[in-house]
């Protein structure tokens, strides 16, 4: 399983669905079963580190309420009526297409700040990509947004707020390539942060950052 396959399918595919107006069935065929999780507590065993701190390894869908996940996995039919290359094909126009219905689950999920309360103040381990926010005098990153796919908040529209984590890391991080994926370990909080780049429904104090290692296929 590659890093791209790990992070892109659920959210990036959804946003490309809006951009390219592909059929819902094709999108779901490309989505691995690992993304079809609900808001149940993670089932993986905690991983013990040398400092004896246990981190629960989770995946991004674990942070999203079941209703939001189901809404994003089942986009509304009106998106299929948008013609490729038309003015309505622009992402902001597509997101507003269903604005006349304030109860549209899909539109609400795209902007959802709903969280899983059980994750508050929990030690977790999570893979993701880094969007730098603050630097010290030596251009070392001290705070950033952790997101599920490369390009979020930069080249693509941001994921839903409950799929963005505002993170602080006191030792700081030097990052040569924004396309590099990492595992982060630390304490997550259900804390809303609003910024110029994006709104995050979670925050996290990072203990350790490790390079993402791709899983080897048999």
VENMO-V393305 format. One record per residue. N is the residue number from 1. RES is the residue in one letter. SS is DSSP state (~ for helix, > for strand, _ for the rest). OMEGA is omega in whole degrees, 0 to 359 (NA if undefined). Layout:
# VENMO-V393305
N,RES,SS,OMEGA  N,RES,SS,OMEGA
This chain:
# VENMO-V393305
1,X,_,182  2,X,_,179  3,X,~,180  4,X,~,181  5,X,~,182  6,X,~,190  7,X,~,190  8,X,~,197  9,X,~,187  10,X,~,189  11,X,~,181  12,X,~,178  13,X,~,178  14,X,~,180  15,X,~,176  16,X,~,174  17,X,~,178  18,X,~,185  19,X,~,188  20,X,~,180  21,X,_,176  22,X,_,181  23,X,_,183  24,X,~,183  25,X,~,180  26,X,~,180  27,X,~,182  28,X,~,178  29,X,~,182  30,X,_,185  31,X,_,181  32,X,_,184  33,X,~,181  34,X,~,181  35,X,~,184  36,X,_,179  37,X,_,178  38,X,_,182  39,X,_,176  40,X,_,178  41,X,_,181  42,X,_,185  43,X,_,181  44,X,_,180  45,X,_,178  46,X,_,179  47,X,>,181  48,X,>,181  49,X,_,181  50,X,_,180  51,X,_,177  52,X,_,174  53,X,_,179  54,X,>,178  55,X,>,178  56,X,>,180  57,X,>,183  58,X,_,174  59,X,_,187  60,X,~,179  61,X,~,178  62,X,~,183  63,X,~,186  64,X,_,175  65,X,_,183  66,X,~,183  67,X,~,179  68,X,~,180  69,X,~,180  70,X,~,180  71,X,~,180  72,X,~,179  73,X,~,181  74,X,_,183  75,X,_,182  76,X,_,183  77,X,~,183  78,X,~,177  79,X,~,179  80,X,~,182  81,X,~,181  82,X,_,183  83,X,_,178  84,X,_,176  85,X,_,180  86,X,_,178  87,X,~,180  88,X,~,182  89,X,~,176  90,X,_,186  91,X,~,181  92,X,~,180  93,X,~,181  94,X,~,180  95,X,~,181  96,X,~,183  97,X,_,181  98,X,_,186  99,X,_,180  100,X,_,178  101,X,_,183  102,X,_,181  103,X,_,179  104,X,_,183  105,X,~,181  106,X,~,179  107,X,~,180  108,X,~,181  109,X,~,179  110,X,~,183  111,X,_,190  112,X,_,173  113,X,_,181  114,X,_,185  115,X,_,173  116,X,_,186  117,X,~,184  118,X,~,181  119,X,~,182  120,X,_,178  121,X,_,180  122,X,>,174  123,X,>,183  124,X,>,172  125,X,>,188  126,X,>,175  127,X,>,179  128,X,>,178  129,X,>,188  130,X,>,172  131,X,>,185  132,X,>,177  133,X,>,184  134,X,>,179  135,X,>,172  136,X,_,184  137,X,_,181  138,X,_,180  139,X,_,175  140,X,_,184  141,X,>,179  142,X,>,173  143,X,>,185  144,X,>,171  145,X,>,173  146,X,>,186  147,X,>,187  148,X,_,179  149,X,_,182  150,X,_,179  151,X,_,180  152,X,>,177  153,X,_,180  154,X,_,182  155,X,_,181  156,X,>,175  157,X,_,183  158,X,_,172  159,X,_,173  160,X,_,180  161,X,~,180  162,X,~,172  163,X,~,176  164,X,>,179  165,X,>,172  166,X,>,187  167,X,>,173  168,X,>,184  169,X,>,188  170,X,>,179  171,X,>,181  172,X,>,184  173,X,>,172  174,X,_,186  175,X,_,181  176,X,_,186  177,X,_,181  178,X,_,181  179,X,_,178  180,X,_,177  181,X,>,183  182,X,>,163  183,X,>,176  184,X,>,178  185,X,>,180  186,X,>,182  187,X,>,181  188,X,>,180  189,X,>,175  190,X,_,187  191,X,_,181  192,X,_,177  193,X,>,178  194,X,>,182  195,X,_,180  196,X,_,183  197,X,_,184  198,X,_,174  199,X,>,178  200,X,>,180  201,X,_,178  202,X,>,170  203,X,>,185  204,X,>,171  205,X,>,188  206,X,>,174  207,X,>,185  208,X,>,177  209,X,>,182  210,X,>,176  211,X,>,177  212,X,_,178  213,X,_,181  214,X,_,176  215,X,_,181  216,X,_,178  217,X,_,180  218,X,_,NA
